Every structure is written in C-alpha cells, then in structure tokens.
Amino acid sequence: MKVGMYYRNSDVRLEEQDIPAIGDDDVLIKVMASGICGSDLMEWYRIKRAPLVLGHELAGEVVAVGGNVDTVKTGDRVFATHHVPCDECRYCLAGHETACVTFQEKNNFTPGGFSQFLKVSGRSVRTGLLKLPDSISYQTATFIEPLATVVRACRTMALAPADSVLIYGAGLAGILFVKLAKALGAGTVTVADINTYRLEMARKAGADYVVQASEDVPAYLMQTCGRLADRVVISTGALPAAEAGLQSVDRGGTVLFFAVAQPGETVAVDFNPFWRNDISFKTCYGAAPRDNRQALELLRNGTVKVDDMITHRLGIEQIGEAFRIAAEPTGTLKVIVEPHR
C-alpha cells in the first residue's frame, strides 16, 4: 500500500509498505479521507520521532475485523481516533481523560492516517471507533476529532450563553471556535489574527468582529464591545498572542490556552492583577470519546457546518504537496488527503 512518510514539513515522501496484518482484537480500515492537523505541521514536535506516518483525523470503511471484535463489521463506515483513555485511573474518573497516561502514551494506529489502509488496535477498537450515519461524508467526518477538541475546550472554560469571546488565531481550530461559540449562544465573538485571508474566513464563519493581531486588541474590544472579553482563547502558538490575550480578559473572565508555544518559550506574567480581578487560566489538550460523540452529533444535526472549510483535497501521491499547501496560511484552511482518490 502507499503511505506518506514524514521526515520534516518540507520532506513528506510517497513510500510503499505492506498492508498491516490484523490479529483477533484488531480492525483494518480502508482510509477514505484524512485531514492534515495543525499539530502535524509542528515540526519541533514531530521531527524527533521521524520518519513516521502521521494522520489522526480520518474516516474510512472497515474491510476486515478480528475474531474477537463485535463492535463493528466489514462494510461499516467509521471515524477512528488513535488515542483513548483507560477510563479507570484517577484522572479519567475526575474528568481529566486527556491527562491519562494511557491516552498520552499509547498510539493505537498502524501506521497512521496518511496511508491507504490502517490497523486500529487496543482500546481504540472499542471506544475509539464511531459508526458514521449515511448523512455524514468521509470528508466531513475528518472534522470530528478537531471539533471534539473545541467541544472539550468550550466545556473546560465554561462558555455560557451571552459570554463575549475573543479568539487569537484564525486557523482551523479558531474557525471551529467561532462556529461552536455562536451555536452555543455566545454574545459577541471577536477574532484576532495577522493573516487577512483567515480573518475573512472567520468573518464568513460568523465572527462579529475581526481585527489585525498587530493592533491594540484590548483597545479595539473597548471600542467595539465596551469592555474586555469574558473568554479569551489562545488558538495559536505565537507568543505575542499569549501576551496580548492576557491583557484582553475582563474581570471574572477566563483565558484558555488551547495552543502553546514551543518548549522553552515563556511569557512573563505579573499575577497580581489576575488575582485581584478573579481571572482564571485554563488549558485544554486533545479530546476524549465523549467529546468525539458530541462532535459527531453536532455535525449530524447541522448545528456546526464544516464543509465550507475544506479548501483542498489531494490524493496520497500528492502528499508532499498537501503538506506544503497546509503550511501556507493564505488561501488554505483545511487540506484533506484521500488515499484512494
């Protein structure tokens, strides 16, 4: 089978591998669509394990099941996720599933979503596979995982109806934050970014205001909304966004770090005003099975529409070009690889 082998962002090669053999507890999926995630482009994070086959936003058809598998059958259309929690440790039982050691350390995909066939094993077979309704295309299903991370983030920061929201970063996740925040009844939603194309995409997605991140964003909020934001989402690893975000939150508000800078990069924080003004800091990483189920339902019932976010669809033979396009912020939002195109 053909796979896209990652060496670095500028070097993703089309290579050949054997189709994975499955055991009694495994499932083999014919990958029909696999999205390129922003984390796939975090070279500092990926290159230390290269070469490897990436891809974790995927959907496909079940073509073989092990003898002990009774949750799916051949022919089922499914979404698959590579990390699932143990559901037994103290972190899982407290609702911190993505802090679970099993979740963080066990990858249940062989080799990865940028391949023509994928073996799913371990706990992902039982809790990481969701059957797709006929109304959900494979391409739409690639948004289940990224939308699920946003679902979890909105719950983590306790987003409530009428809250004002400021989102730093208008990439795929930032646009999903816009769509979900509006669907949940948020008041004003403002998006800050340095890229004009992505700001326009945020406006089309429903943002009430968009602003160049190079401007004085807190002053812009005061001018347009009359006050700072109840919920500030940092959806980019750029340090200036984190620094400005800390100055953009209203009293009693929350700053959510959805994306982070590279290891070793730090932001100096004077905690005194945050302490005095009852401001909270939150972080959010990944998505648990319950978040994936909720994301699928949001897509199924049309509460969140995502097909307008797909800007490119390429075959596996164009995997290098797909990564090059995905790394370009202008004219690109979501790149989907279709291994059997």
C-alpha positions, 0 to 999 in steps of 0.5 A, spaced: 500 500 500 502 507 499 503 511 505 506 518 506 512 518 510 514 524 514 521 526 515 520 534 516 514 539 513 518 540 507 520 532 506 513 528 506 515 522 501 510 517 497 513 510 500 510 503 499 509 498 505 505 492 506 498 492 508 498 491 516 496 484 518 490 484 523 490 479 529 483 477 533 482 484 537 484 488 531 480 492 525 483 494 518 480 500 515 480 502 508 482 510 509 477 514 505 479 521 507 484 524 512 485 531 514 492 534 515 492 537 523 495 543 525 499 539 530 502 535 524 505 541 521 509 542 528 515 540 526 519 541 533 514 536 535 514 531 530 521 531 527 524 527 533 520 521 532 521 521 524 520 518 519 513 516 521 506 516 518 502 521 521 494 522 520 489 522 526 483 525 523 480 520 518 474 516 516 474 510 512 470 503 511 472 497 515 474 491 510 476 486 515 475 485 523 478 480 528 475 474 531 474 477 537 471 484 535 463 485 535 463 492 535 463 493 528 463 489 521 466 489 514 462 494 510 461 499 516 463 506 515 467 509 521 471 515 524 477 512 528 481 516 533 488 513 535 488 515 542 483 513 548 483 513 555 483 507 560 477 510 563 479 507 570 485 511 573 484 517 577 484 522 572 479 519 567 474 518 573 475 526 575 474 528 568 481 529 566 481 523 560 486 527 556 491 527 562 491 519 562 497 516 561 494 511 557 491 516 552 498 520 552 502 514 551 499 509 547 498 510 539 493 505 537 494 506 529 498 502 524 501 506 521 497 512 521 492 516 517 496 518 511 496 511 508 491 507 504 489 502 509 490 502 517 490 497 523 486 500 529 488 496 535 487 496 543 482 500 546 481 504 540 477 498 537 472 499 542 471 506 544 475 509 539 471 507 533 464 511 531 459 508 526 458 514 521 450 515 519 449 515 511 448 523 512 455 524 514 461 524 508 468 521 509 470 528 508 466 531 513 467 526 518 475 528 518 472 534 522 470 530 528 476 529 532 478 537 531 471 539 533 471 534 539 477 538 541 473 545 541 467 541 544 472 539 550 475 546 550 468 550 550 466 545 556 473 546 560 472 554 560 465 554 561 462 558 555 455 560 557 450 563 553 451 571 552 459 570 554 463 575 549 469 571 546 475 573 543 479 568 539 487 569 537 488 565 531 484 564 525 486 557 523 482 551 523 481 550 530 479 558 531 474 557 525 471 551 529 471 556 535 467 561 532 462 556 529 461 552 536 461 559 540 455 562 536 451 555 536 452 555 543 449 562 544 455 566 545 454 574 545 459 577 541 465 573 538 471 577 536 477 574 532 484 576 532 489 574 527 495 577 522 493 573 516 487 577 512 485 571 508 483 567 515 480 573 518 475 573 512 474 566 513 472 567 520 468 573 518 464 568 513 464 563 519 460 568 523 465 572 527 462 579 529 468 582 529 475 581 526 481 585 527 489 585 525 493 581 531 498 587 530 493 592 533 491 594 540 486 588 541 484 590 548 483 597 545 479 595 539 474 590 544 473 597 548 471 600 542 467 595 539 464 591 545 465 596 551 469 592 555 474 586 555 472 579 553 469 574 558 473 568 554 479 569 551 482 563 547 489 562 545 488 558 538 495 559 536 502 558 538 505 565 537 507 568 543 505 575 542 498 572 542 499 569 549 501 576 551 496 580 548 490 575 550 492 576 557 491 583 557 484 582 553 480 578 559 475 582 563 474 581 570 471 574 572 473 572 565 477 566 563 483 565 558 484 558 555 490 556 552 488 551 547 495 552 543 502 553 546 508 555 544 514 551 543 518 548 549 522 553 552 518 559 550 515 563 556 511 569 557 512 573 563 506 574 567 505 579 573 499 575 577 497 580 581 492 583 577 489 576 575 488 575 582 485 581 584 480 581 578 478 573 579 481 571 572 482 564 571 487 560 566 485 554 563 488 549 558 485 544 554 489 538 550 486 533 545 479 530 546 476 524 549 470 519 546 465 523 549 467 529 546 468 525 539 460 523 540 458 530 541 462 532 535 459 527 531 452 529 533 453 536 532 455 535 525 449 530 524 444 535 526 447 541 522 448 545 528 456 546 526 457 546 518 464 544 516 464 543 509 465 550 507 472 549 510 475 544 506 479 548 501 483 542 498 483 535 497 489 531 494 490 524 493 496 520 497 501 521 491 500 528 492 502 528 499 508 532 499 504 537 496 498 537 501 503 538 506 506 544 503 499 547 501 497 546 509 503 550 511 501 556 507 496 560 511 493 564 505 488 561 501 488 554 505 484 552 511 483 545 511 487 540 506 484 533 506 488 527 503 484 521 500 488 515 499 484 512 494 482 518 490 
